Amino acid sequence: MIFDNAFRTILERAPELVVMMINEAFHTDYSFDEPVMQCRNEHVTKAG
């Protein structure tokens, strides 16, 4: 649950960090230029 809340916060406040987090968690090497499609639900709202 703590991870879920932290991940939601990152998605809302710093979406540019998502690729770095995925690379670290899953040992991948995606470019920071990769497009990130965010599918929102009742737990994640669009910031701004």
Summary of the structure (lengths in Angstrom):
residues: 48
radius of gyration: 11.1
end to end distance: 24.8
largest distance: 31.1
contacts: 77
relative contact order: 0.19
helix: 50%
strand: 4%
